[in-house]
């Protein structure tokens, strides 16, 4: 599956919520196997985001934040990073496999690329 890193970031919370539930062993295994490469991509994404904050940041009392005058440059680079597409292996998870997991509409909307009907 080819997907933008930003889409993986948006889906992370809902995927973690599903992963934290008691599911049949075969579904849990498939989900864990699917989430592992996503976690690796998101760890690299986070390191890149932190590097961007440092690049455009200022230190205020030991906390680095993006300097107000650098926000447009930061946003431009961050948006390009989030739009970067990666190829991940994903074995489909059926909506019936996770039927007992309660998700908000917001969470469910981020799962569309990962769940089949």
N, C-alpha and C positions, 0 to 999 in steps of 0.2 A: 504494500500500500504506500503510495506517495502522498505525503501530507505536509502542510506548513507547520513549522515548529510552534507558531503561535496557537494553532488549533490543538496541538498536543498539550500545550500549557493550559489552555482553557478547559480541556477535558480531564486534566489530572485529578482535580478534587472529586469529581463524580466517579472516576475509575477507582480511586483510593477508597471511596465509600463502598462501592460494590465489593472490592477486594477484602474489606474488613468484615463482611458478612459471612455467616456460615452457609456455604453452598455445597452441592454434591462434589465429591473429590475430583471427578473428571473436569467439571466446570472450573473449580478452584485452580487446578493444575494448568488448564488452558489459559485462564486469566493471568496467572503468575508468569507464565511463559511469554504471554503477550506484553505484559507491563514492563518486564525487565529491559528490553531495548528502549522503551519510551523513557524510563527512568534515566538511562545512560544519556540519551539525547538531551533531556531536561537538565541534567547536571552540567553538561557542557554549555547549554543555553544560559544557565544561571551564572556560570563563570564568565561568560562573554558579557552578560548584562552588568555584572559587578565591574568588569574592566571598563565598560563604557561609562559607568557612574564615576569611576576614578579619573578617566580621561577628561570628562567634562565637569568634574565635581570640585567642590571646595570643602574644606574641613571646617566644621563649626563645632567646637567643643568635643572633638573626638569622633564626630559623626560626619561622614562624607555624604553630601547630597549634590545633585546637579545644580550648578550655578544658574540663577534665573536667566542671565543673558545667553546661556549655552543650551537652554531647553530645546530650541528649534533644531540645532545640530544633533543633540542627543536623540530627540524623537525621530529624526530622519534615519539615523543609523540603527536605532532600536527597531523601527518599523521594517527596515530591510532585513534585519536579523530574524524577526518574527515571521516574515514572509518566506524565508528560506525553506525550501522543501527538502525533506529527507525521505528515504525509503526505509520503511520498517516492515518486518514480517508480522502479519496479524492473522490469526485464525479466528474466523467469525464467532461471535457470541450471539446467541438468539435471545430475543426479548423474553421468550418463555423460560430461558435458563436463569434469568435474573428477576422473574416475575414477583418474587417475594421481597425484593429490595425496594424500599421506598425512596423515590427521587423527586425532587422538585422539578417543575417545568423547566426552570433555568438549567439545572443539572442535566436533565434529559436532552435538552437542546444541544449540548456540547458532545453528546454521545453518538449522534447520528452517524458519523463515519465508522463507528466501531460495532454497532449493534444491527443485527438483521431481524426482520419480522418473522 
